[in-house]
Amino acid sequence: METALPTTRPVRFGKGGPETFYPTLRRRVDAFFQEKRRTSYANGMMWAKVVMYFGLWVGSYVALLLITDALPATAFAWILAS
């Protein structure tokens, strides 16, 4: 049985047209951050994730370069995946 794909409607802009879209979007995003009392820059949790993922990336690359026996690398990857 075939299912029909939903039809999409073309994007329509308000009276100002497409040239007012980005200024309106920017104004609404700025208002959101002011209302929530948050900064538009990364917070501490984001920086912690960046450091963690970068460390995992560097560690993986170093492991690929330095590990010559496949069994420890496979076991380590299996432990990380589980």
LUMROVEX-867253 format. One record per residue: residue number from 1; residue in one letter; y, x, z of N, C-alpha, C in turn. Coordinates in steps of 0.02 Angstrom, whole numbers, always signed. Each point is the difference from the previous one (the first is absolute). Layout:
# LUMROVEX-867253
pos:code:n_c2:n_c1:n_c3:ca_c2:ca_c1:ca_c3:c_c2:c_c1:c_c3
NUM:A:Y:X:Z:Y:X:Z:Y:X:Z $
...
This chain:
# LUMROVEX-867253
pos:code:n_c2:n_c1:n_c3:ca_c2:ca_c1:ca_c3:c_c2:c_c1:c_c3
1:M:-59:+42:+0:+59:-42:+0:+62:+45:+0 $
2:E:+44:-12:-46:+61:+40:-5:+54:-31:+43 $
3:T:+38:+44:+32:+57:-24:+39:+63:+16:-39 $
4:A:+45:-45:+1:+63:+9:-36:+46:+46:+40 $
5:L:+31:+46:-34:+48:+43:+33:+64:-39:+14 $
6:P:+31:+15:+56:+63:-36:+14:+54:+20:-50 $
7:T:+39:-47:-19:+54:+15:-47:+59:+27:+39 $
8:T:+36:+44:-31:+58:+30:+32:+63:-26:-33 $
9:R:+50:-8:+41:+64:-22:-27:+46:+60:-8 $
10:P:+44:+0:-48:+46:+56:-8:+48:+4:+60 $
11:V:+23:+60:+13:+47:+11:+55:+67:-29:-20 $
12:R:+29:-37:+46:+66:-29:-13:+48:+24:+54 $
13:F:+58:+19:-21:+52:+23:+46:+48:-57:+15 $
14:G:+36:+7:+55:+49:-51:+18:+59:+1:-48 $
15:K:+53:-32:+20:+59:-6:-43:+31:+68:-17 $
16:G:-8:+49:+45:+30:+65:-12:-37:+41:-53 $
17:G:-61:-18:-15:-38:+38:-50:-33:+61:+30 $
18:P:-33:+39:-42:-37:+58:+25:+45:+55:+29 $
19:E:+63:+3:-19:+44:+53:+25:+17:-9:+74 $
20:T:-12:-59:+28:+13:-9:+71:-63:+5:+42 $
21:F:-57:+11:-31:-64:+1:+37:-2:+58:+49 $
22:Y:+12:+62:-22:-6:+58:+44:+52:+1:+55 $
23:P:+62:-17:-13:+47:-4:+56:-20:-52:+52 $
24:T:-26:-57:-22:-22:-52:+46:-60:+24:+40 $
25:L:-47:+32:-35:-59:+26:+34:+19:+52:+52 $
26:R:+45:+45:-18:+22:+53:+46:+33:-31:+62 $
27:R:+41:-50:-11:+35:-33:+55:-50:-33:+48 $
28:R:-51:-32:-28:-50:-34:+41:-44:+50:+38 $
29:V:-17:+55:-32:-40:+51:+34:+40:+32:+56 $
30:D:+63:+16:-12:+43:+27:+53:+7:-49:+58 $
31:A:+7:-64:-16:+5:-51:+53:-64:-4:+40 $
32:F:-58:+7:-33:-64:-1:+36:-4:+57:+50 $
33:F:+18:+61:-21:-4:+57:+46:+50:-7:+57 $
34:Q:+59:-27:-13:+48:-10:+54:-25:-54:+48 $
35:E:-29:-53:-26:-24:-54:+42:-58:+23:+44 $
36:K:-45:+41:-27:-57:+25:+38:+17:+61:+41 $
37:R:+61:+26:-8:+23:+60:+35:-46:+59:-13 $
38:R:-14:+10:-64:-42:+55:-21:+38:+42:-50 $
39:T:-22:+62:-7:+31:+43:-50:-41:-3:-64 $
40:S:+31:+13:-55:-36:-1:-64:-36:+66:-12 $
41:Y:+6:+46:+46:-35:+64:-6:-65:-5:+39 $
42:A:-44:+49:-9:-65:-1:+33:+7:+9:+75 $
43:N:-44:-34:+38:+0:+8:+72:-52:+51:+20 $
44:G:-11:+8:+65:-47:+51:+25:-72:-11:-23 $
45:M:-21:-64:-3:-68:-15:-21:-10:+21:-73 $
46:M:+50:-10:-42:-7:+20:-70:-6:+75:-6 $
47:W:+41:+37:+38:-3:+73:-3:-67:+25:+27 $
48:A:-28:-33:+50:-66:+20:+25:-53:-9:-54 $
49:K:+4:-56:-37:-48:-11:-54:+8:+52:-55 $
50:V:+62:+18:-16:+13:+51:-51:-32:+66:+21 $
51:V:+11:+20:+62:-28:+63:+25:-76:-3:-1 $
52:M:-29:-57:+21:-72:-6:+2:-30:+5:-71 $
53:Y:+27:-39:-47:-27:+1:-67:+10:+67:-35 $
54:F:+57:+32:+12:+11:+65:-29:-49:+51:+29 $
55:G:-12:-4:+65:-49:+44:+32:-70:-11:-27 $
56:L:-19:-63:-10:-65:-15:-30:-5:+27:-71 $
57:W:+54:-6:-37:+0:+25:-68:-8:+76:-2 $
58:V:+39:+35:+41:-4:+73:+3:-68:+22:+26 $
59:G:-24:-34:+52:-66:+17:+27:-56:-9:-51 $
60:S:+4:-53:-39:-50:-12:-51:+2:+55:-53 $
61:Y:+60:+19:-20:+6:+52:-50:-26:+67:+25 $
62:V:+17:+17:+62:-24:+62:+29:-76:-1:+7 $
63:A:-27:-58:+20:-73:-5:+6:-34:+9:-68 $
64:L:+29:-27:-52:-28:+10:-67:+0:+73:-20 $
65:L:+52:+36:+20:+5:+70:-19:-45:+45:+42 $
66:L:-8:-16:+64:-34:+46:+46:-74:-15:+12 $
67:I:-21:-61:-5:-69:-17:+15:-43:+15:-61 $
68:T:-49:+45:+10:-43:+19:-55:-67:-36:+3 $
69:D:-21:-21:+59:-63:-37:+6:+15:-74:-3 $
70:A:-36:-36:-41:+14:-71:-11:-22:-44:+57 $
71:L:-50:+20:+39:-26:-43:+53:+52:-14:+55 $
72:P:+34:+50:+27:+50:-15:+51:+57:-44:-27 $
73:A:+21:+13:-61:+54:-41:-29:-22:-71:-9 $
74:T:-62:-10:-22:-26:-67:-9:-7:-36:+67 $
75:A:-25:+34:+50:-7:-29:+66:+68:-18:+29 $
76:F:+49:+44:-8:+67:-14:+25:+30:-61:-35 $
77:A:-8:-4:-65:+27:-57:-37:-36:-65:+21 $
78:W:-65:+4:+13:-38:-58:+21:+23:-23:+69 $
79:I:+13:+46:+44:+25:-17:+68:+69:-32:-5 $
80:L:+43:+27:-41:+67:-28:-8:-3:-70:-30 $
81:A:-46:-12:-46:-4:-64:-34:-30:-55:+45 $
82:S:-38:+20:+50:-32:-52:+42:+39:-16:+61 $
